[in-house]
Amino acid sequence: MQTINIRGIHLRAHHGCLEEEAKIGGDYVVNVILKGDFSVAAKSDKLSDAADYVMVYDIVKREMKIRSHLIEHVAERIAKHLKDTFTGVQHLSVEVIKKKPPMNGNVDEVSVVIEK
């Protein structure tokens, strides 16, 4: 089994329970881990045999544009969409990080990890 890590997908999105978050938005980082048998791509050197990173990015970007109150919800949507798209992936992990969440305290980030 091989692992593909796609780290640091930086996006601006409008997730959160507060009305201000819907209007102003916030900064997010998404990390994706795909695990599976990628030996065909390793041998063929053809993009058509691989888990296309551009497609992963596009899926993450598309799902992050859909407003959710909870980052758990958006992470689940991203994971499901990736699993449905890349059928050869045996295990995947999606981490959604919310930078500077509006809390009554000084917190750099909160994150959720969904595994499928």
C-alpha positions as CSV (number, residue, x, y, z in Angstrom):
1,M,0.0,0.0,0.0
2,Q,1.3,3.4,-0.9
3,T,0.4,6.8,0.6
4,I,-0.3,10.1,-1.1
5,N,-0.2,13.2,1.1
6,I,-1.7,16.5,-0.1
7,R,-1.0,19.0,2.5
8,G,-1.7,22.7,3.0
9,I,-4.7,23.4,0.7
10,H,-5.3,27.0,1.8
11,L,-8.8,28.3,1.2
12,R,-11.1,31.1,2.4
13,A,-14.6,29.8,3.4
14,H,-17.7,30.8,5.3
15,H,-18.2,27.9,7.8
16,G,-19.4,28.4,11.3
17,C,-22.4,28.9,13.5
18,L,-22.1,32.6,13.8
19,E,-23.8,35.0,11.4
20,E,-20.5,37.0,11.1
21,E,-18.7,33.9,9.9
22,A,-21.2,33.6,7.0
23,K,-20.5,37.2,6.0
24,I,-16.8,37.6,6.7
25,G,-15.5,34.1,6.3
26,G,-12.3,32.7,7.6
27,D,-9.1,31.0,6.7
28,Y,-8.9,27.2,6.4
29,V,-6.3,24.6,5.6
30,V,-7.2,21.1,4.4
31,N,-4.9,18.1,4.4
32,V,-5.7,14.9,2.5
33,I,-4.1,11.5,2.8
34,L,-5.0,8.8,0.3
35,K,-3.9,5.2,0.8
36,G,-4.1,2.4,-1.7
37,D,-2.3,0.4,-4.4
38,F,-0.8,3.0,-6.7
39,S,1.7,0.6,-8.2
40,V,0.1,0.8,-11.7
41,A,0.7,4.5,-11.8
42,A,4.2,4.0,-10.4
43,K,5.0,1.6,-13.3
44,S,3.1,3.3,-16.1
45,D,4.0,6.9,-15.3
46,K,0.5,7.9,-16.7
47,L,-1.7,10.4,-15.0
48,S,-4.8,8.3,-16.1
49,D,-3.6,5.6,-13.7
50,A,-3.0,7.9,-10.8
51,A,-5.0,9.7,-8.1
52,D,-4.9,13.1,-9.8
53,Y,-3.9,15.8,-7.3
54,V,-5.6,18.5,-9.3
55,M,-8.9,16.6,-9.0
56,V,-8.4,16.2,-5.2
57,Y,-7.8,20.0,-5.0
58,D,-10.9,20.7,-7.1
59,I,-13.1,18.5,-5.0
60,V,-11.8,20.1,-1.8
61,K,-12.3,23.6,-3.2
62,R,-15.9,22.8,-4.4
63,E,-17.0,21.3,-1.1
64,M,-15.4,24.1,0.9
65,K,-17.5,26.6,-1.0
66,I,-20.7,25.0,0.3
67,R,-21.4,26.6,3.7
68,S,-21.6,24.3,6.8
69,H,-22.1,25.2,10.4
70,L,-19.6,22.6,11.5
71,I,-16.2,21.7,10.1
72,E,-17.2,18.1,10.9
73,H,-19.9,18.4,8.2
74,V,-17.7,19.8,5.5
75,A,-14.9,17.3,6.3
76,E,-17.4,14.4,5.9
77,R,-18.6,15.8,2.6
78,I,-15.1,16.1,1.3
79,A,-14.2,12.6,2.4
80,K,-17.3,11.1,0.8
81,H,-16.8,12.9,-2.4
82,L,-13.1,11.8,-2.6
83,K,-14.1,8.2,-1.7
84,D,-16.7,8.2,-4.4
85,T,-14.3,9.6,-7.0
86,F,-11.2,7.6,-6.3
87,T,-12.6,4.1,-6.1
88,G,-9.1,2.5,-5.9
89,V,-8.4,4.3,-2.6
90,Q,-8.6,1.9,0.3
91,H,-8.3,4.4,3.1
92,L,-8.4,8.2,3.2
93,S,-8.1,10.9,5.8
94,V,-9.4,14.5,5.5
95,E,-8.3,17.1,8.0
96,V,-10.1,20.5,8.0
97,I,-8.3,23.2,10.0
98,K,-10.1,26.4,11.0
99,K,-7.5,29.1,11.6
100,K,-8.2,31.7,14.4
101,P,-11.7,30.4,15.4
102,P,-13.9,33.0,17.1
103,M,-13.7,31.8,20.7
104,N,-13.5,33.5,24.0
105,G,-9.7,32.9,24.1
106,N,-6.5,33.0,22.1
107,V,-6.6,29.8,20.0
108,D,-4.5,29.4,16.8
109,E,-6.7,26.7,15.2
110,V,-9.1,23.9,15.6
111,S,-9.3,20.9,13.4
112,V,-11.3,17.8,12.7
113,V,-10.1,14.6,11.0
114,I,-12.5,12.2,9.2
115,E,-11.2,8.8,8.1
116,K,-12.9,6.5,5.6
